[in-house]
């Protein structure tokens, strides 16, 4: 049996986005990104809500996977792209080639 590890990156007031809906404050320093990489290395899946999935999908599958991006970001992008995800029924589509799928009620688990 596997184990579930819950990890969430939030601001000190408990939010994942700023008052304008942005998440720029979460751009991690290299040492934090490396710690995140070490943490998710053995992870089988990510679980995101629709809005976080939409915010994460393009950067981690396209932008940060490119040459020129920092090495620790490219490493995390590799982890992200290898993991399967199932997203909520409020998500309409996922990009072609994505390992994610759109779940419709009832959920497959």
N, CA, C and O atoms as a printed pandas DataFrame, in Angstrom:
     atom_number atom_name residue_name chain_id  residue_number  x_coord  y_coord  z_coord
0              1         N          UNK        A               1    0.846   -1.171    0.000
1              2        CA          UNK        A               1    0.000    0.000    0.000
2              3         C          UNK        A               1    0.893    1.236    0.000
3              4         O          UNK        A               1    1.871    1.310    0.744
4              5         N          UNK        A               2    0.550    2.193   -0.833
5              6        CA          UNK        A               2    1.294    3.444   -0.888
6              7         C          UNK        A               2    0.868    4.375    0.229
7              8         O          UNK        A               2   -0.038    4.065    1.003
8              9         N          UNK        A               3    1.522    5.504    0.303
9             10        CA          UNK        A               3    1.121    6.488    1.295
10            11         C          UNK        A               3    0.843    7.811    0.604
11            12         O          UNK        A               3    1.403    8.110   -0.450
12            13         N          UNK        A               4   -0.017    8.585    1.206
13            14        CA          UNK        A               4   -0.377    9.894    0.678
14            15         C          UNK        A               4    0.383   10.940    1.478
15            16         O          UNK        A               4    0.321   10.963    2.707
16            17         N          UNK        A               5    1.096   11.800    0.772
17            18        CA          UNK        A               5    1.801   12.908    1.405
18            19         C          UNK        A               5    1.172   14.189    0.888
19            20         O          UNK        A               5    1.095   14.406   -0.321
20            21         N          UNK        A               6    0.730   15.024    1.789
21            22        CA          UNK        A               6    0.087   16.282    1.440
22            23         C          UNK        A               6    1.103   17.394    1.599
23            24         O          UNK        A               6    1.727   17.532    2.652
24            25         N          UNK        A               7    1.265   18.178    0.561
25            26        CA          UNK        A               7    2.204   19.296    0.604
26            27         C          UNK        A               7    1.563   20.462   -0.108
27            28         O          UNK        A               7    1.072   20.312   -1.227
28            29         N          UNK        A               8    1.558   21.623    0.521
29            30        CA          UNK        A               8    0.933   22.786   -0.093
30            31         C          UNK        A               8    1.819   23.997    0.090
31            32         O          UNK        A               8    2.367   24.225    1.168
32            33         N          UNK        A               9    1.953   24.763   -0.961
33            34        CA          UNK        A               9    2.741   25.984   -0.947
34            35         C          UNK        A               9    1.782   27.164   -0.873
35            36         O          UNK        A               9    1.068   27.440   -1.837
36            37         N          UNK        A              10    1.755   27.860    0.251
37            38        CA          UNK        A              10    0.854   28.998    0.414
38            39         C          UNK        A              10    1.600   30.177    1.008
39            40         O          UNK        A              10    2.717   30.042    1.507
40            41         N          UNK        A              11    0.960   31.336    0.945
41            42        CA          UNK        A              11    1.491   32.509    1.631
42            43         C          UNK        A              11    1.183   32.362    3.119
43            44         O          UNK        A              11    0.423   31.478    3.514
44            45         N          UNK        A              12    1.764   33.217    3.932
45            46        CA          UNK        A              12    1.597   33.091    5.383
46            47         C          UNK        A              12    0.143   33.278    5.819
47            48         O          UNK        A              12   -0.255   32.783    6.874
48            49         N          UNK        A              13   -0.651   33.989    5.017
49            50        CA          UNK        A              13   -2.059   34.165    5.368
50            51         C          UNK        A              13   -2.952   33.057    4.807
51            52         O          UNK        A              13   -4.177   33.142    4.891
52            53         N          UNK        A              14   -2.334   32.017    4.235
53            54        CA          UNK        A              14   -3.084   30.845    3.812
54            55         C          UNK        A              14   -3.584   30.852    2.385
55            56         O          UNK        A              14   -4.375   29.991    2.001
56            57         N          UNK        A              15   -3.137   31.807    1.597
57            58        CA          UNK        A              15   -3.592   31.881    0.212
58            59         C          UNK        A              15   -2.534   31.358   -0.744
59            60         O          UNK        A              15   -1.339   31.393   -0.447
60            61         N          UNK        A              16   -2.985   30.875   -1.891
61            62        CA          UNK        A              16   -2.071   30.386   -2.914
62            63         C          UNK        A              16   -1.900   31.430   -4.016
63            64         O          UNK        A              16   -1.048   31.274   -4.891
64            65         N          UNK        A              17   -2.706   32.496   -3.979
65            66        CA          UNK        A              17   -2.573   33.572   -4.965
66            67         C          UNK        A              17   -2.674   34.920   -4.258
67            68         O          UNK        A              17   -3.177   35.011   -3.138
68            69         N          UNK        A              18   -2.189   35.964   -4.929
69            70        CA          UNK        A              18   -2.268   37.297   -4.337
70            71         C          UNK        A              18   -3.647   37.912   -4.586
71            72         O          UNK        A              18   -4.517   37.267   -5.171
72            73         N          UNK        A              19   -3.847   39.147   -4.147
73            74        CA          UNK        A              19   -5.168   39.777   -4.243
74            75         C          UNK        A              19   -5.631   39.989   -5.682
75            76         O          UNK        A              19   -6.825   40.166   -5.927
76            77         N          UNK        A              20   -4.701   39.974   -6.635
77            78        CA          UNK        A              20   -5.055   40.112   -8.050
78            79         C          UNK        A              20   -5.174   38.766   -8.758
79            80         O          UNK        A              20   -5.375   38.726   -9.971
80            81         N          UNK        A              21   -5.053   37.667   -8.021
81            82        CA          UNK        A              21   -5.160   36.335   -8.611
82            83         C          UNK        A              21   -3.849   35.793   -9.141
83            84         O          UNK        A              21   -3.817   34.705   -9.715
84            85         N          UNK        A              22   -2.760   36.537   -8.958
85            86        CA          UNK        A              22   -1.456   36.095   -9.448
86            87         C          UNK        A              22   -0.743   35.184   -8.463
87            88         O          UNK        A              22   -1.065   35.158   -7.275
88            89         N          UNK        A              23    0.228   34.439   -8.970
89            90        CA          UNK        A              23    1.012   33.544   -8.114
90            91         C          UNK        A              23    2.510   33.832   -8.220
91            92         O          UNK        A              23    3.334   32.981   -7.886
92            93         N          UNK        A              24    2.863   35.040   -8.690
93            94        CA          UNK        A              24    4.268   35.382   -8.873
94            95         C          UNK        A              24    5.068   35.322   -7.576
95            96         O          UNK        A              24    6.272   35.066   -7.597
96            97         N          UNK        A              25    4.400   35.558   -6.447
97            98        CA          UNK        A              25    5.119   35.526   -5.179
98            99         C          UNK        A              25    5.652   34.136   -4.867
99           100         O          UNK        A              25    6.467   33.974   -3.959
100          101         N          UNK        A              26    5.209   33.148   -5.597
101          102        CA          UNK        A              26    5.639   31.782   -5.338
102          103         C          UNK        A              26    6.803   31.335   -6.205
103          104         O          UNK        A              26    7.181   30.164   -6.162
104          105         N          UNK        A              27    7.383   32.233   -6.990
105          106        CA          UNK        A              27    8.555   31.842   -7.775
106          107         C          UNK        A              27    9.655   31.440   -6.802
107          108         O          UNK        A              27   10.181   32.288   -6.081
108          109         N          UNK        A              28   10.004   30.167   -6.772
109          110        CA          UNK        A              28   10.910   29.680   -5.730
110          111         C          UNK        A              28   12.375   30.014   -5.995
111          112         O          UNK        A              28   12.823   30.094   -7.139
112          113         N          UNK        A              29   13.099   30.204   -4.904
113          114        CA          UNK        A              29   14.554   30.307   -4.991
114          115         C          UNK        A              29   15.085   28.933   -5.397
115          116         O          UNK        A              29   14.398   27.925   -5.227
116          117         N          UNK        A              30   16.287   28.892   -5.925
117          118        CA          UNK        A              30   16.839   27.630   -6.434
118          119         C          UNK        A              30   16.905   26.547   -5.361
119          120         O          UNK        A              30   16.608   25.385   -5.641
120          121         N          UNK        A              31   17.294   26.914   -4.127
121          122        CA          UNK        A              31   17.390   25.895   -3.080
122          123         C          UNK        A              31   16.013   25.339   -2.706
123          124         O          UNK        A              31   15.887   24.155   -2.394
124          125         N          UNK        A              32   14.981   26.189   -2.735
125          126        CA          UNK        A              32   13.627   25.714   -2.468
126          127         C          UNK        A              32   13.156   24.804   -3.596
127          128         O          UNK        A              32   12.542   23.766   -3.352
128          129         N          UNK        A              33   13.450   25.202   -4.838
129          130        CA          UNK        A              33   13.057   24.373   -5.979
130          131         C          UNK        A              33   13.734   23.014   -5.917
131          132         O          UNK        A              33   13.114   22.000   -6.236
132          133         N          UNK        A              34   15.007   22.981   -5.506
133          134        CA          UNK        A              34   15.708   21.705   -5.389
134          135         C          UNK        A              34   15.070   20.841   -4.308
135          136         O          UNK        A              34   14.938   19.629   -4.476
136          137         N          UNK        A              35   14.672   21.465   -3.194
137          138        CA          UNK        A              35   13.984   20.714   -2.135
138          139         C          UNK        A              35   12.660   20.152   -2.662
139          140         O          UNK        A              35   12.294   19.021   -2.343
140          141         N          UNK        A              36   11.941   20.943   -3.470
141          142        CA          UNK        A              36   10.695   20.457   -4.074
142          143         C          UNK        A              36   10.985   19.285   -5.000
143          144         O          UNK        A              36   10.253   18.296   -4.993
144          145         N          UNK        A              37   12.042   19.384   -5.794
145          146        CA          UNK        A              37   12.416   18.286   -6.689
146          147         C          UNK        A              37   12.702   17.024   -5.891
147          148         O          UNK        A              37   12.241   15.940   -6.249
148          149         N          UNK        A              38   13.459   17.163   -4.815
149          150        CA          UNK        A              38   13.786   16.007   -3.980
150          151         C          UNK        A              38   12.515   15.392   -3.395
151          152         O          UNK        A              38   12.399   14.172   -3.279
152          153         N          UNK        A              39   11.573   16.249   -3.031
153          154        CA          UNK        A              39   10.325   15.794   -2.418
154          155         C          UNK        A              39    9.448   15.024   -3.409
155          156         O          UNK        A              39    8.850   14.012   -3.045
156          157         N          UNK        A              40    9.366   15.491   -4.646
157          158        CA          UNK        A              40    8.453   14.866   -5.612
158          159         C          UNK        A              40    9.099   13.773   -6.452
159          160         O          UNK        A              40    8.427   13.142   -7.269
160          161         N          UNK        A              41   10.368   13.546   -6.263
161          162        CA          UNK        A              41   11.082   12.543   -7.075
162          163         C          UNK        A              41   10.362   11.189   -7.074
163          164         O          UNK        A              41   10.289   10.538   -8.116
164          165         N          UNK        A              42    9.843   10.765   -5.955
165          166        CA          UNK        A              42    9.167    9.468   -5.874
166          167         C          UNK        A              42    7.653    9.560   -5.932
167          168         O          UNK        A              42    6.961    8.590   -5.623
168          169         N          UNK        A              43    7.136   10.700   -6.320
169          170        CA          UNK        A              43    5.696   10.915   -6.346
170          171         C          UNK        A              43    5.055   10.252   -7.561
171          172         O          UNK        A              43    5.597   10.313   -8.664
172          173         N          UNK        A              44    3.915    9.626   -7.359
173          174        CA          UNK        A              44    3.218    8.957   -8.455
174          175         C          UNK        A              44    2.246    9.882   -9.175
175          176         O          UNK        A              44    1.964    9.676  -10.355
176          177         N          UNK        A              45    1.729   10.896   -8.488
177          178        CA          UNK        A              45    0.726   11.769   -9.107
178          179         C          UNK        A              45    0.684   13.103   -8.381
179          180         O          UNK        A              45    1.099   13.212   -7.227
180          181         N          UNK        A              46    0.187   14.096   -9.061
181          182        CA          UNK        A              46   -0.118   15.392   -8.464
182          183         C          UNK        A              46   -1.631   15.544   -8.446
183          184         O          UNK        A              46   -2.318   15.040   -9.334
184          185         N          UNK        A              47   -2.148   16.229   -7.451
185          186        CA          UNK        A              47   -3.576   16.499   -7.376
186          187         C          UNK        A              47   -3.754   18.007   -7.261
187          188         O          UNK        A              47   -3.363   18.609   -6.262
188          189         N          UNK        A              48   -4.345   18.613   -8.286
189          190        CA          UNK        A              48   -4.561   20.056   -8.319
190          191         C          UNK        A              48   -6.034   20.341   -8.549
191          192         O          UNK        A              48   -6.742   19.554   -9.178
192          193         N          UNK        A              49   -6.482   21.460   -8.038
193          194        CA          UNK        A              49   -7.772   21.992   -8.456
194          195         C          UNK        A              49   -7.625   22.560   -9.862
195          196         O          UNK        A              49   -6.516   22.710  -10.374
196          197         N          UNK        A              50   -8.764   22.872  -10.475
197          198        CA          UNK        A              50   -8.746   23.336  -11.862
198          199         C          UNK        A              50   -7.886   24.572  -12.067
199          200         O          UNK        A              50   -7.087   24.602  -13.003
200          201         N          UNK        A              51   -8.017   25.584  -11.232
201          202        CA          UNK        A              51   -7.278   26.829  -11.459
202          203         C          UNK        A              51   -5.778   26.640  -11.291
203          204         O          UNK        A              51   -4.998   27.212  -12.053
204          205         N          UNK        A              52   -5.363   25.852  -10.313
205          206        CA          UNK        A              52   -3.934   25.612  -10.157
206          207         C          UNK        A              52   -3.408   24.763  -11.308
207          208         O          UNK        A              52   -2.310   25.009  -11.808
208          209         N          UNK        A              53   -4.178   23.771  -11.730
209          210        CA          UNK        A              53   -3.774   22.969  -12.889
210          211         C          UNK        A              53   -3.550   23.865  -14.102
211          212         O          UNK        A              53   -2.531   23.754  -14.785
212          213         N          UNK        A              54   -4.507   24.755  -14.366
213          214        CA          UNK        A              54   -4.382   25.646  -15.515
214          215         C          UNK        A              54   -3.156   26.545  -15.392
215          216         O          UNK        A              54   -2.507   26.848  -16.394
216          217         N          UNK        A              55   -2.835   26.972  -14.180
217          218        CA          UNK        A              55   -1.654   27.814  -13.970
218          219         C          UNK        A              55   -0.360   27.023  -14.122
219          220         O          UNK        A              55    0.652   27.573  -14.556
220          221         N          UNK        A              56   -0.380   25.750  -13.774
221          222        CA          UNK        A              56    0.836   24.930  -13.791
222          223         C          UNK        A              56    1.113   24.284  -15.143
223          224         O          UNK        A              56    2.277   24.094  -15.497
224          225         N          UNK        A              57    0.094   23.948  -15.897
225          226        CA          UNK        A              57    0.268   23.103  -17.070
226          227         C          UNK        A              57    1.203   23.697  -18.125
227          228         O          UNK        A              57    2.150   23.028  -18.536
228          229         N          UNK        A              58    0.969   24.916  -18.569
229          230        CA          UNK        A              58    1.818   25.490  -19.616
230          231         C          UNK        A              58    3.248   25.726  -19.146
231          232         O          UNK        A              58    4.183   25.341  -19.849
232          233         N          UNK        A              59    3.457   26.346  -17.976
233          234        CA          UNK        A              59    4.855   26.539  -17.569
234          235         C          UNK        A              59    5.634   25.233  -17.439
235          236         O          UNK        A              59    6.779   25.150  -17.885
236          237         N          UNK        A              60    5.030   24.218  -16.835
237          238        CA          UNK        A              60    5.789   22.994  -16.573
238          239         C          UNK        A              60    5.862   22.053  -17.759
239          240         O          UNK        A              60    6.747   21.199  -17.802
240          241         N          UNK        A              61    4.972   22.178  -18.710
241          242        CA          UNK        A              61    5.036   21.292  -19.870
242          243         C          UNK        A              61    5.696   21.946  -21.068
243          244         O          UNK        A              61    6.189   21.248  -21.954
244          245         N          UNK        A              62    5.716   23.263  -21.115
245          246        CA          UNK        A              62    6.273   23.942  -22.283
246          247         C          UNK        A              62    7.411   24.885  -21.917
247          248         O          UNK        A              62    8.545   24.675  -22.348
248          249         N          UNK        A              63    7.130   25.916  -21.135
249          250        CA          UNK        A              63    8.100   26.976  -20.889
250          251         C          UNK        A              63    9.351   26.504  -20.157
251          252         O          UNK        A              63   10.467   26.718  -20.631
252          253         N          UNK        A              64    9.172   25.863  -19.006
253          254        CA          UNK        A              64   10.327   25.517  -18.180
254          255         C          UNK        A              64   11.008   24.230  -18.603
255          256         O          UNK        A              64   12.062   23.885  -18.068
256          257         N          UNK        A              65   10.433   23.522  -19.545
257          258        CA          UNK        A              65   11.086   22.331  -20.067
258          259         C          UNK        A              65   12.085   22.658  -21.161
259          260         O          UNK        A              65   12.806   21.776  -21.628
260          261         N          UNK        A              66   12.135   23.912  -21.572
261          262        CA          UNK        A              66   12.996   24.311  -22.681
262          263         C          UNK        A              66   14.420   24.561  -22.219
263          264         O          UNK        A              66   14.676   24.867  -21.055
264          265         N          UNK        A              67   15.332   24.422  -23.158
265          266        CA          UNK        A              67   16.716   24.805  -22.886
266          267         C          UNK        A              67   16.728   26.279  -22.506
267          268         O          UNK        A              67   15.926   27.062  -23.014
268          269         N          UNK        A              68   17.627   26.649  -21.625
269          270        CA          UNK        A              68   17.711   28.033  -21.181
270          271         C          UNK        A              68   17.005   28.261  -19.864
271          272         O          UNK        A              68   17.321   29.214  -19.152
272          273         N          UNK        A              69   16.053   27.403  -19.526
273          274        CA          UNK        A              69   15.415   27.489  -18.215
274          275         C          UNK        A              69   16.413   26.955  -17.188
275          276         O          UNK        A              69   17.259   26.129  -17.531
276          277         N          UNK        A              70   16.331   27.411  -15.936
277          278        CA          UNK        A              70   17.245   26.903  -14.910
278          279         C          UNK        A              70   17.183   25.376  -14.807
279          280         O          UNK        A              70   16.121   24.778  -14.984
280          281         N          UNK        A              71   18.315   24.761  -14.524
281          282        CA          UNK        A              71   18.396   23.294  -14.470
282          283         C          UNK        A              71   17.410   22.697  -13.468
283          284         O          UNK        A              71   16.790   21.674  -13.755
284          285         N          UNK        A              72   17.256   23.319  -12.294
285          286        CA          UNK        A              72   16.328   22.760  -11.301
286          287         C          UNK        A              72   14.887   22.863  -11.785
287          288         O          UNK        A              72   14.068   22.000  -11.470
288          289         N          UNK        A              73   14.567   23.905  -12.544
289          290        CA          UNK        A              73   13.216   24.041  -13.099
290          291         C          UNK        A              73   12.988   23.000  -14.191
291          292         O          UNK        A              73   11.908   22.415  -14.274
292          293         N          UNK        A              74   13.995   22.766  -15.027
293          294        CA          UNK        A              74   13.859   21.734  -16.067
294          295         C          UNK        A              74   13.683   20.359  -15.435
295          296         O          UNK        A              74   12.919   19.535  -15.937
296          297         N          UNK        A              75   14.394   20.108  -14.326
297          298        CA          UNK        A              75   14.255   18.823  -13.640
298          299         C          UNK        A              75   12.827   18.652  -13.115
299          300         O          UNK        A              75   12.231   17.590  -13.293
300          301         N          UNK        A              76   12.273   19.681  -12.473
301          302        CA          UNK        A              76   10.904   19.583  -11.976
302          303         C          UNK        A              76    9.929   19.416  -13.134
303          304         O          UNK        A              76    8.964   18.660  -13.028
304          305         N          UNK        A              77   10.172   20.116  -14.237
305          306        CA          UNK        A              77    9.310   19.980  -15.418
306          307         C          UNK        A              77    9.286   18.528  -15.890
307          308         O          UNK        A              77    8.242   18.030  -16.310
308          309         N          UNK        A              78   10.424   17.854  -15.825
309          310        CA          UNK        A              78   10.466   16.432  -16.202
310          311         C          UNK        A              78    9.610   15.600  -15.256
311          312         O          UNK        A              78    8.848   14.744  -15.705
312          313         N          UNK        A              79    9.728   15.842  -13.948
313          314        CA          UNK        A              79    8.900   15.117  -12.978
314          315         C          UNK        A              79    7.423   15.375  -13.265
315          316         O          UNK        A              79    6.615   14.446  -13.286
316          317         N          UNK        A              80    7.079   16.636  -13.486
317          318        CA          UNK        A              80    5.684   17.016  -13.714
318          319         C          UNK        A              80    5.119   16.321  -14.947
319          320         O          UNK        A              80    4.013   15.783  -14.905
320          321         N          UNK        A              81    5.864   16.329  -16.031
321          322        CA          UNK        A              81    5.373   15.745  -17.282
322          323         C          UNK        A              81    5.237   14.227  -17.207
323          324         O          UNK        A              81    4.439   13.651  -17.946
324          325         N          UNK        A              82    5.985   13.575  -16.345
325          326        CA          UNK        A              82    5.919   12.107  -16.226
326          327         C          UNK        A              82    4.757   11.635  -15.364
327          328         O          UNK        A              82    4.371   10.469  -15.443
328          329         N          UNK        A              83    4.195   12.512  -14.548
329          330        CA          UNK        A              83    3.131   12.112  -13.625
330          331         C          UNK        A              83    1.776   12.258  -14.291
331          332         O          UNK        A              83    1.520   13.215  -15.020
332          333         N          UNK        A              84    0.921   11.295  -14.026
333          334        CA          UNK        A              84   -0.449   11.361  -14.534
334          335         C          UNK        A              84   -1.279   12.171  -13.556
335          336         O          UNK        A              84   -1.050   12.126  -12.347
336          337         N          UNK        A              85   -2.220   12.894  -14.070
337          338        CA          UNK        A              85   -3.136   13.638  -13.219
338          339         C          UNK        A              85   -4.548   13.513  -13.746
339          340         O          UNK        A              85   -4.760   13.371  -14.950
340          341         N          UNK        A              86   -5.492   13.565  -12.864
341          342        CA          UNK        A              86   -6.889   13.607  -13.252
342          343         C          UNK        A              86   -7.456   14.877  -12.664
343          344         O          UNK        A              86   -7.314   15.127  -11.467
344          345         N          UNK        A              87   -8.084   15.667  -13.476
345          346        CA          UNK        A              87   -8.556   16.973  -13.045
346          347         C          UNK        A              87  -10.062   16.979  -12.852
347          348         O          UNK        A              87  -10.759   16.069  -13.301
348          349         N          UNK        A              88  -10.552   17.994  -12.190
349          350        CA          UNK        A              88  -11.968   18.083  -11.827
350          351         C          UNK        A              88  -12.892   18.208  -13.030
351          352         O          UNK        A              88  -12.461   18.484  -14.149
352          353         N          UNK        A              89  -14.157   18.000  -12.768
353          354        CA          UNK        A              89  -15.126   18.072  -13.857
354          355         C          UNK        A              89  -15.405   19.499  -14.323
355          356         O          UNK        A              89  -16.156   19.687  -15.281
356          357         N          UNK        A              90  -14.826   20.504  -13.677
357          358        CA          UNK        A              90  -14.992   21.880  -14.155
358          359         C          UNK        A              90  -13.958   22.246  -15.205
359          360         O          UNK        A              90  -14.084   23.279  -15.861
360          361         N          UNK        A              91  -12.938   21.416  -15.373
361          362        CA          UNK        A              91  -11.935   21.642  -16.413
362          363         C          UNK        A              91  -12.504   21.126  -17.724
363          364         O          UNK        A              91  -12.961   19.985  -17.792
364          365         N          UNK        A              92  -12.481   21.940  -18.752
365          366        CA          UNK        A              92  -13.102   21.559  -20.022
366          367         C          UNK        A              92  -12.192   20.716  -20.904
367          368         O          UNK        A              92  -12.649   19.738  -21.496
368          369         N          UNK        A              93  -10.917   21.071  -21.004
369          370        CA          UNK        A              93   -9.989   20.345  -21.873
370          371         C          UNK        A              93   -8.610   20.312  -21.240
371          372         O          UNK        A              93   -8.310   21.084  -20.330
372          373         N          UNK        A              94   -7.783   19.415  -21.731
373          374        CA          UNK        A              94   -6.369   19.397  -21.378
374          375         C          UNK        A              94   -5.586   19.475  -22.682
375          376         O          UNK        A              94   -6.084   19.049  -23.724
376          377         N          UNK        A              95   -4.365   20.014  -22.643
377          378        CA          UNK        A              95   -3.592   20.138  -23.871
378          379         C          UNK        A              95   -3.318   18.779  -24.509
379          380         O          UNK        A              95   -3.156   17.779  -23.810
380          381         N          UNK        A              96   -3.270   18.749  -25.823
381          382        CA          UNK        A              96   -2.944   17.524  -26.545
382          383         C          UNK        A              96   -1.572   17.034  -26.097
383          384         O          UNK        A              96   -0.639   17.827  -25.965
384          385         N          UNK        A              97   -1.451   15.753  -25.867
385          386        CA          UNK        A              97   -0.193   15.177  -25.415
386          387         C          UNK        A              97   -0.016   15.191  -23.910
387          388         O          UNK        A              97    0.962   14.642  -23.403
388          389         N          UNK        A              98   -0.939   15.808  -23.181
389          390        CA          UNK        A              98   -0.857   15.863  -21.724
390          391         C          UNK        A              98   -1.140   14.483  -21.144
391          392         O          UNK        A              98   -1.924   13.717  -21.703
392          393         N          UNK        A              99   -0.502   14.171  -20.025
393          394        CA          UNK        A              99   -0.785   12.913  -19.334
394          395         C          UNK        A              99   -1.971   13.064  -18.399
395          396         O          UNK        A              99   -2.358   12.108  -17.728
396          397         N          UNK        A             100   -2.546   14.246  -18.349
397          398        CA          UNK        A             100   -3.719   14.489  -17.517
398          399         C          UNK        A             100   -4.979   14.127  -18.281
399          400         O          UNK        A             100   -4.979   14.044  -19.510
400          401         N          UNK        A             101   -6.035   13.917  -17.543
401          402        CA          UNK        A             101   -7.321   13.633  -18.165
402          403         C          UNK        A             101   -8.395   14.420  -17.435
403          404         O          UNK        A             101   -8.208   14.818  -16.285
404          405         N          UNK        A             102   -9.497   14.641  -18.088
405          406        CA          UNK        A             102  -10.617   15.350  -17.481
406          407         C          UNK        A             102  -11.563   14.315  -16.904
407          408         O          UNK        A             102  -12.064   13.456  -17.629
408          409         N          UNK        A             103  -11.809   14.390  -15.615
409          410        CA          UNK        A             103  -12.714   13.444  -14.955
410          411         C          UNK        A             103  -14.116   14.027  -14.925
411          412         O          UNK        A             103  -14.298   15.211  -14.640
412          413         N          UNK        A             104  -15.068   13.224  -15.208
413          414        CA          UNK        A             104  -16.472   13.611  -15.085
414          415         C          UNK        A             104  -17.068   12.781  -13.955
415          416         O          UNK        A             104  -16.682   11.629  -13.760
416          417         N          UNK        A             105  -17.975   13.343  -13.233
417          418        CA          UNK        A             105  -18.598   12.645  -12.122
418          419         C          UNK        A             105  -19.288   11.386  -12.645
419          420         O          UNK        A             105  -19.942   11.482  -13.683
420          421         N          UNK        A             106  -19.197   10.236  -12.026
421          422        CA          UNK        A             106  -18.447    9.968  -10.805
422          423         C          UNK        A             106  -16.953    9.829  -11.078
423          424         O          UNK        A             106  -16.543    9.372  -12.145
424          425         N          UNK        A             107  -16.169   10.222  -10.122
425          426        CA          UNK        A             107  -14.724   10.170  -10.262
426          427         C          UNK        A             107  -14.244    8.726  -10.364
427          428         O          UNK        A             107  -14.852    7.831   -9.777
428          429         N          UNK        A             108  -13.169    8.492  -11.098
429          430        CA          UNK        A             108  -12.705    7.122  -11.349
430          431         C          UNK        A             108  -12.073    6.434  -10.147
431          432         O          UNK        A             108  -11.783    5.240  -10.227
432          433         N          UNK        A             109  -11.854    7.110   -9.069
433          434        CA          UNK        A             109  -11.272    6.452   -7.913
434          435         C          UNK        A             109  -12.350    6.124   -6.991
435          436         O          UNK        A             109  -12.101    5.556   -5.928
